[in-house]
Amino acid sequence: MSSLIEFRDVVKKFNGVPVLNGVTFSVEKGEVLCVVGPSGTGKSVTLKHLVRLLTPTSGSVIVDGVDISSCGDDELVKIRDRIGYLFQGGALLAWMTVAENVALPLEECTKLSDLEIAVRVRHALRAVELTAAADKYPAEISGGMQKRAGLARAVVRESDIVLYDEPTSGLDPVTSITINRLIKKLNKELGITSIVVTHDMQGALDIADRILLLKGGRVVECSTPAEFTQSTNPDVREFLAAMKGETI
């Protein structure tokens, strides 16, 4: 495997206060990297750098050899075209059906015909097991189904990188398992490279190739699930204990 994504000593400050403080890591092509850590430690800020919603105060963010923190607009558009983004709340438009929501990025950003769009939407809904809900509106489906619709929209452009911001937030445990299973399924079947920001530690252990722990804006661990759970790093032990509701 070769590194598709790299963060090189990324610092991000807001009003002079560092939120990311020298973040360095890489993501291999086809990998699922789960990013965990306490609230406010910079997990979602990290994701936003990958689509240049934010730019580093210093350091570089490299996607497939391109430094997106300093590249031109044309190059940035090409990179963004390759990236799907599942927002924390699903971000579906209430006045559109599920199928219309999924079709939206194709209608806005491509020159595909209506027939080609319909085929892509059908394939995306099938991939997330949501075909039966195509003509329903967001208010008519469950929170888990809304997340699946958002996932279909994230992959409908045949993105090879998908970013997930708390994909199981607010979902019950059974639905969370379903979403995590779909993330892993899409990663394998479509060859997607995934970065998953999550508070769902069990889900991270189930689906990740590696787990990255952020604390205080720094990477304190990046290892396989087996290595992560056995780590002697005190920050990892403290985090795992907190996830279990233990005191140490």
DACORJO-V695147 format. One record per pair of residues at least 4 apart in sequence whose ideal C-beta (glycine too) atoms are under 8 Angstrom apart, sorted by the first residue. I is the first residue (numbers start at 1). J is the second residue. D is the distance in whole Angstrom. If there is no record, write none. Layout:
i:I j:J d:D
i:I j:J d:D
//
This chain:
i:1 j:28 d:4
i:1 j:29 d:5
i:1 j:30 d:6
i:1 j:31 d:7
i:2 j:28 d:7
i:2 j:29 d:6
i:3 j:26 d:4
i:3 j:27 d:7
i:3 j:28 d:6
i:3 j:29 d:8
i:4 j:27 d:6
i:4 j:28 d:7
i:4 j:29 d:4
i:4 j:63 d:7
i:4 j:64 d:6
i:4 j:161 d:7
i:4 j:193 d:5
i:5 j:26 d:7
i:5 j:27 d:4
i:5 j:50 d:7
i:5 j:61 d:8
i:5 j:62 d:7
i:5 j:63 d:6
i:5 j:64 d:8
i:5 j:161 d:7
i:5 j:193 d:7
i:5 j:195 d:7
i:6 j:25 d:8
i:6 j:26 d:5
i:6 j:27 d:8
i:6 j:60 d:8
i:6 j:61 d:7
i:6 j:62 d:4
i:7 j:23 d:5
i:7 j:24 d:6
i:7 j:25 d:5
i:7 j:26 d:8
i:7 j:46 d:7
i:7 j:49 d:7
i:7 j:59 d:7
i:7 j:60 d:8
i:7 j:61 d:6
i:7 j:62 d:8
i:8 j:24 d:6
i:8 j:59 d:6
i:8 j:60 d:4
i:8 j:61 d:8
i:8 j:62 d:7
i:9 j:22 d:5
i:9 j:23 d:7
i:9 j:24 d:5
i:9 j:58 d:7
i:9 j:59 d:4
i:9 j:60 d:8
i:10 j:20 d:5
i:10 j:22 d:7
i:10 j:23 d:4
i:10 j:24 d:7
i:10 j:46 d:8
i:10 j:49 d:7
i:10 j:56 d:5
i:10 j:58 d:8
i:10 j:59 d:4
i:10 j:60 d:7
i:10 j:61 d:6
i:11 j:18 d:6
i:11 j:20 d:6
i:11 j:21 d:6
i:11 j:22 d:6
i:11 j:23 d:8
i:11 j:56 d:6
i:11 j:57 d:5
i:11 j:58 d:5
i:11 j:59 d:6
i:12 j:18 d:7
i:12 j:19 d:5
i:12 j:20 d:4
i:12 j:42 d:7
i:12 j:45 d:6
i:12 j:49 d:7
i:12 j:54 d:6
i:12 j:56 d:6
i:12 j:57 d:5
i:12 j:217 d:8
i:13 j:17 d:6
i:13 j:18 d:5
i:13 j:19 d:7
i:13 j:57 d:5
i:14 j:19 d:6
i:18 j:57 d:8
i:18 j:217 d:6
i:19 j:42 d:5
i:19 j:45 d:5
i:19 j:217 d:5
i:20 j:42 d:5
i:20 j:45 d:6
i:20 j:46 d:7
i:20 j:49 d:8
i:20 j:56 d:8
i:20 j:217 d:5
i:21 j:216 d:7
i:21 j:217 d:4
i:21 j:218 d:5
i:22 j:59 d:7
i:22 j:217 d:8
i:22 j:218 d:6
i:23 j:42 d:7
i:23 j:46 d:7
i:23 j:59 d:7
i:23 j:214 d:7
i:23 j:217 d:7
i:23 j:218 d:7
i:23 j:219 d:6
i:24 j:219 d:6
i:25 j:33 d:8
i:25 j:212 d:6
i:25 j:219 d:6
i:25 j:222 d:6
i:27 j:31 d:6
i:27 j:33 d:5
i:27 j:193 d:6
i:27 j:195 d:6
i:28 j:193 d:8
i:28 j:209 d:8
i:29 j:193 d:6
i:30 j:187 d:7
i:30 j:191 d:6
i:30 j:192 d:8
i:30 j:193 d:6
i:31 j:193 d:6
i:31 j:194 d:7
i:31 j:209 d:5
i:31 j:210 d:7
i:32 j:183 d:7
i:32 j:184 d:7
i:32 j:187 d:5
i:32 j:194 d:5
i:32 j:196 d:7
i:32 j:207 d:6
i:32 j:208 d:5
i:32 j:209 d:5
i:32 j:210 d:8
i:33 j:194 d:7
i:33 j:195 d:5
i:33 j:196 d:7
i:33 j:208 d:7
i:33 j:209 d:7
i:33 j:210 d:5
i:33 j:211 d:8
i:33 j:212 d:6
i:34 j:196 d:5
i:34 j:197 d:8
i:34 j:198 d:6
i:34 j:203 d:8
i:34 j:204 d:4
i:34 j:207 d:7
i:34 j:208 d:4
i:34 j:210 d:8
i:34 j:211 d:5
i:34 j:212 d:7
i:35 j:43 d:5
i:35 j:46 d:6
i:35 j:47 d:8
i:35 j:195 d:6
i:35 j:196 d:7
i:35 j:197 d:5
i:35 j:198 d:7
i:35 j:212 d:5
i:35 j:214 d:6
i:36 j:43 d:8
i:36 j:198 d:6
i:36 j:199 d:7
i:36 j:201 d:6
i:36 j:204 d:6
i:36 j:211 d:6
i:36 j:212 d:7
i:36 j:213 d:6
i:36 j:214 d:7
i:36 j:239 d:7
i:37 j:41 d:4
i:37 j:42 d:8
i:37 j:43 d:6
i:37 j:213 d:5
i:37 j:214 d:4
i:37 j:215 d:6
i:37 j:239 d:7
i:38 j:215 d:6
i:38 j:239 d:7
i:38 j:242 d:8
i:39 j:199 d:8
i:41 j:214 d:5
i:41 j:215 d:6
i:41 j:216 d:6
i:41 j:217 d:6
i:42 j:46 d:6
i:42 j:214 d:6
i:42 j:217 d:5
i:43 j:47 d:7
i:43 j:197 d:4
i:43 j:214 d:6
i:44 j:48 d:6
i:44 j:88 d:8
i:44 j:165 d:6
i:44 j:166 d:8
i:44 j:197 d:6
i:45 j:49 d:7
i:45 j:54 d:6
i:46 j:50 d:8
i:46 j:197 d:7
i:46 j:214 d:7
i:47 j:51 d:8
i:47 j:85 d:8
i:47 j:163 d:5
i:47 j:165 d:6
i:47 j:195 d:7
i:47 j:197 d:6
i:48 j:53 d:4
i:48 j:54 d:4
i:49 j:53 d:8
i:49 j:54 d:5
i:49 j:55 d:7
i:49 j:56 d:6
i:49 j:61 d:5
i:49 j:69 d:7
i:50 j:61 d:6
i:50 j:63 d:7
i:50 j:68 d:7
i:50 j:83 d:7
i:50 j:161 d:8
i:50 j:163 d:6
i:50 j:195 d:7
i:51 j:80 d:6
i:51 j:83 d:6
i:51 j:85 d:6
i:51 j:163 d:7
i:52 j:61 d:8
i:52 j:68 d:5
i:52 j:69 d:7
i:52 j:76 d:6
i:52 j:80 d:8
i:55 j:69 d:5
i:56 j:60 d:7
i:56 j:61 d:7
i:56 j:69 d:5
i:59 j:69 d:8
i:60 j:67 d:5
i:60 j:69 d:6
i:60 j:70 d:8
i:61 j:67 d:7
i:61 j:68 d:5
i:61 j:69 d:5
i:62 j:66 d:7
i:62 j:67 d:6
i:62 j:68 d:7
i:63 j:68 d:5
i:63 j:79 d:5
i:63 j:82 d:8
i:63 j:83 d:8
i:63 j:161 d:7
i:64 j:79 d:7
i:64 j:82 d:8
i:66 j:71 d:5
i:66 j:75 d:6
i:66 j:79 d:6
i:67 j:71 d:6
i:68 j:75 d:8
i:68 j:76 d:6
i:68 j:79 d:5
i:71 j:75 d:4
i:71 j:76 d:6
i:71 j:79 d:8
i:72 j:76 d:7
i:73 j:77 d:6
i:74 j:78 d:7
i:75 j:79 d:7
i:76 j:80 d:6
i:77 j:81 d:6
i:78 j:82 d:7
i:79 j:83 d:7
i:81 j:109 d:7
i:81 j:157 d:7
i:81 j:159 d:8
i:82 j:159 d:6
i:82 j:160 d:5
i:82 j:161 d:6
i:83 j:159 d:6
i:83 j:161 d:5
i:83 j:162 d:7
i:83 j:163 d:6
i:84 j:153 d:8
i:84 j:154 d:3
i:84 j:155 d:5
i:84 j:156 d:8
i:84 j:157 d:7
i:84 j:159 d:4
i:84 j:161 d:7
i:84 j:162 d:4
i:84 j:163 d:7
i:85 j:154 d:6
i:85 j:162 d:7
i:85 j:163 d:5
i:85 j:165 d:7
i:86 j:90 d:8
i:86 j:147 d:7
i:86 j:150 d:5
i:86 j:151 d:5
i:86 j:154 d:5
i:86 j:162 d:7
i:86 j:163 d:7
i:86 j:164 d:5
i:86 j:165 d:7
i:86 j:167 d:6
i:87 j:91 d:4
i:87 j:150 d:7
i:87 j:165 d:6
i:88 j:165 d:5
i:88 j:166 d:4
i:88 j:169 d:6
i:90 j:138 d:8
i:90 j:143 d:8
i:90 j:146 d:4
i:90 j:147 d:5
i:90 j:149 d:7
i:90 j:150 d:4
i:91 j:150 d:6
i:92 j:96 d:7
i:92 j:98 d:8
i:92 j:101 d:5
i:92 j:138 d:4
i:92 j:146 d:6
i:92 j:149 d:6
i:92 j:150 d:6
i:92 j:153 d:8
i:93 j:100 d:8
i:93 j:101 d:6
i:93 j:104 d:7
i:93 j:138 d:8
i:94 j:137 d:7
i:94 j:138 d:5
i:94 j:139 d:6
i:95 j:137 d:8
i:96 j:100 d:4
i:96 j:101 d:5
i:96 j:104 d:7
i:96 j:137 d:7
i:96 j:138 d:8
i:97 j:101 d:7
i:97 j:134 d:7
i:97 j:135 d:5
i:97 j:136 d:6
i:97 j:137 d:6
i:98 j:102 d:6
i:98 j:125 d:7
i:98 j:130 d:7
i:98 j:133 d:5
i:98 j:134 d:6
i:98 j:135 d:7
i:98 j:136 d:6
i:98 j:137 d:8
i:98 j:138 d:7
i:98 j:141 d:7
i:98 j:145 d:8
i:98 j:149 d:5
i:98 j:152 d:8
i:99 j:103 d:6
i:99 j:121 d:5
i:99 j:125 d:7
i:99 j:134 d:4
i:99 j:135 d:7
i:100 j:104 d:7
i:101 j:138 d:7
i:101 j:149 d:6
i:101 j:153 d:6
i:102 j:121 d:5
i:102 j:124 d:6
i:102 j:125 d:6
i:102 j:149 d:6
i:102 j:152 d:5
i:102 j:153 d:5
i:102 j:156 d:5
i:103 j:107 d:6
i:103 j:117 d:5
i:103 j:118 d:8
i:103 j:120 d:8
i:103 j:121 d:5
i:103 j:156 d:7
i:104 j:108 d:6
i:104 j:153 d:7
i:105 j:109 d:5
i:105 j:110 d:8
i:105 j:153 d:6
i:105 j:156 d:6
i:105 j:157 d:6
i:106 j:110 d:5
i:106 j:112 d:6
i:106 j:117 d:5
i:106 j:120 d:6
i:106 j:121 d:7
i:106 j:156 d:6
i:106 j:157 d:6
i:107 j:117 d:7
i:109 j:157 d:7
i:110 j:117 d:8
i:110 j:157 d:7
i:112 j:116 d:4
i:112 j:117 d:5
i:112 j:120 d:7
i:113 j:117 d:7
i:114 j:118 d:6
i:115 j:119 d:7
i:116 j:120 d:6
i:117 j:121 d:6
i:118 j:122 d:6
i:119 j:123 d:6
i:120 j:124 d:6
i:120 j:156 d:5
i:120 j:157 d:8
i:120 j:158 d:8
i:121 j:125 d:6
i:121 j:134 d:8
i:121 j:152 d:8
i:121 j:156 d:6
i:122 j:126 d:6
i:122 j:131 d:7
i:122 j:134 d:8
i:123 j:127 d:6
i:124 j:128 d:7
i:124 j:152 d:4
i:124 j:153 d:7
i:124 j:155 d:6
i:124 j:156 d:4
i:125 j:130 d:5
i:125 j:131 d:5
i:125 j:133 d:8
i:125 j:134 d:6
i:125 j:149 d:8
i:125 j:152 d:5
i:126 j:130 d:8
i:126 j:131 d:5
i:127 j:152 d:7
i:127 j:155 d:7
i:127 j:182 d:8
i:127 j:185 d:8
i:127 j:186 d:6
i:127 j:189 d:7
i:127 j:190 d:7
i:128 j:148 d:4
i:128 j:149 d:8
i:128 j:151 d:5
i:128 j:152 d:5
i:128 j:155 d:8
i:128 j:182 d:6
i:128 j:186 d:8
i:129 j:148 d:7
i:129 j:182 d:7
i:130 j:134 d:7
i:130 j:145 d:6
i:130 j:148 d:5
i:130 j:149 d:6
i:130 j:152 d:6
i:133 j:141 d:5
i:133 j:145 d:6
i:133 j:149 d:7
i:136 j:140 d:4
i:136 j:141 d:5
i:137 j:141 d:8
i:138 j:146 d:6
i:138 j:149 d:7
i:141 j:145 d:4
i:141 j:146 d:6
i:141 j:149 d:7
i:142 j:146 d:7
i:142 j:175 d:7
i:143 j:147 d:7
i:143 j:170 d:6
i:143 j:171 d:6
i:143 j:175 d:7
i:144 j:148 d:7
i:144 j:171 d:5
i:144 j:172 d:8
i:144 j:175 d:4
i:144 j:178 d:6
i:144 j:179 d:7
i:145 j:149 d:6
i:146 j:150 d:6
i:147 j:151 d:6
i:147 j:167 d:6
i:147 j:168 d:8
i:147 j:171 d:7
i:147 j:175 d:8
i:147 j:179 d:6
i:148 j:152 d:7
i:148 j:178 d:8
i:148 j:179 d:7
i:148 j:182 d:7
i:149 j:153 d:7
i:150 j:154 d:6
i:151 j:155 d:7
i:151 j:167 d:7
i:151 j:179 d:8
i:151 j:182 d:6
i:151 j:183 d:8
i:151 j:186 d:7
i:152 j:156 d:6
i:154 j:159 d:7
i:154 j:162 d:5
i:155 j:159 d:6
i:155 j:162 d:6
i:155 j:186 d:6
i:155 j:190 d:7
i:155 j:192 d:7
i:158 j:190 d:8
i:159 j:192 d:7
i:160 j:191 d:7
i:160 j:192 d:6
i:160 j:193 d:6
i:161 j:192 d:7
i:161 j:193 d:5
i:161 j:194 d:8
i:161 j:195 d:8
i:162 j:186 d:7
i:162 j:192 d:5
i:162 j:193 d:8
i:162 j:194 d:5
i:162 j:195 d:8
i:163 j:194 d:8
i:163 j:195 d:5
i:163 j:197 d:8
i:164 j:183 d:7
i:164 j:194 d:7
i:164 j:195 d:7
i:164 j:196 d:4
i:164 j:197 d:7
i:164 j:198 d:7
i:165 j:197 d:5
i:166 j:197 d:6
i:166 j:198 d:6
i:166 j:199 d:7
i:167 j:179 d:5
i:167 j:180 d:8
i:167 j:183 d:7
i:167 j:196 d:7
i:167 j:198 d:7
i:168 j:175 d:8
i:168 j:176 d:4
i:168 j:179 d:5
i:168 j:180 d:7
i:168 j:198 d:7
i:168 j:200 d:5
i:168 j:203 d:6
i:169 j:199 d:7
i:171 j:175 d:4
i:171 j:176 d:5
i:171 j:179 d:7
i:172 j:176 d:7
i:173 j:177 d:7
i:174 j:178 d:7
i:175 j:179 d:7
i:176 j:180 d:6
i:176 j:200 d:6
i:176 j:203 d:6
i:177 j:181 d:6
i:177 j:203 d:8
i:177 j:206 d:8
i:178 j:182 d:7
i:179 j:183 d:7
i:179 j:203 d:8
i:180 j:184 d:7
i:180 j:200 d:7
i:180 j:203 d:4
i:180 j:206 d:6
i:180 j:207 d:5
i:181 j:185 d:6
i:181 j:207 d:8
i:182 j:186 d:6
i:183 j:187 d:6
i:183 j:194 d:6
i:183 j:196 d:6
i:183 j:207 d:6
i:184 j:188 d:7
i:184 j:206 d:8
i:184 j:207 d:5
i:185 j:189 d:6
i:186 j:190 d:5
i:186 j:192 d:6
i:186 j:194 d:8
i:187 j:191 d:8
i:187 j:192 d:5
i:187 j:193 d:8
i:187 j:194 d:5
i:187 j:207 d:8
i:196 j:204 d:7
i:196 j:207 d:7
i:196 j:208 d:7
i:198 j:203 d:6
i:198 j:204 d:6
i:200 j:204 d:6
i:201 j:205 d:6
i:201 j:240 d:7
i:201 j:243 d:4
i:202 j:206 d:6
i:203 j:207 d:6
i:204 j:208 d:5
i:204 j:211 d:5
i:204 j:225 d:7
i:205 j:211 d:7
i:205 j:225 d:5
i:205 j:228 d:8
i:205 j:229 d:7
i:208 j:224 d:8
i:208 j:225 d:6
i:209 j:224 d:7
i:210 j:222 d:6
i:210 j:223 d:6
i:210 j:224 d:6
i:210 j:225 d:8
i:211 j:221 d:7
i:211 j:222 d:7
i:211 j:223 d:7
i:211 j:224 d:8
i:211 j:225 d:6
i:211 j:228 d:5
i:212 j:219 d:6
i:212 j:221 d:7
i:212 j:222 d:4
i:213 j:219 d:7
i:213 j:220 d:5
i:213 j:221 d:4
i:213 j:222 d:7
i:213 j:228 d:8
i:213 j:235 d:7
i:213 j:236 d:6
i:213 j:239 d:6
i:214 j:218 d:7
i:214 j:219 d:6
i:214 j:220 d:7
i:215 j:220 d:5
i:215 j:235 d:5
i:215 j:239 d:7
i:220 j:233 d:6
i:220 j:235 d:4
i:220 j:236 d:7
i:221 j:228 d:6
i:221 j:231 d:6
i:221 j:233 d:5
i:221 j:235 d:7
i:221 j:236 d:5
i:223 j:227 d:4
i:223 j:228 d:5
i:223 j:231 d:7
i:224 j:228 d:7
i:225 j:229 d:6
i:226 j:230 d:6
i:227 j:231 d:6
i:228 j:236 d:7
i:229 j:240 d:7
i:231 j:236 d:4
i:231 j:237 d:7
i:232 j:236 d:8
i:232 j:237 d:7
i:233 j:237 d:7
i:234 j:238 d:6
i:235 j:239 d:6
i:236 j:240 d:6
i:237 j:241 d:6
i:237 j:248 d:7
i:238 j:242 d:6
i:238 j:248 d:6
i:239 j:243 d:6
i:240 j:244 d:7
i:241 j:246 d:4
i:241 j:247 d:7
i:241 j:248 d:5
i:242 j:246 d:7
//
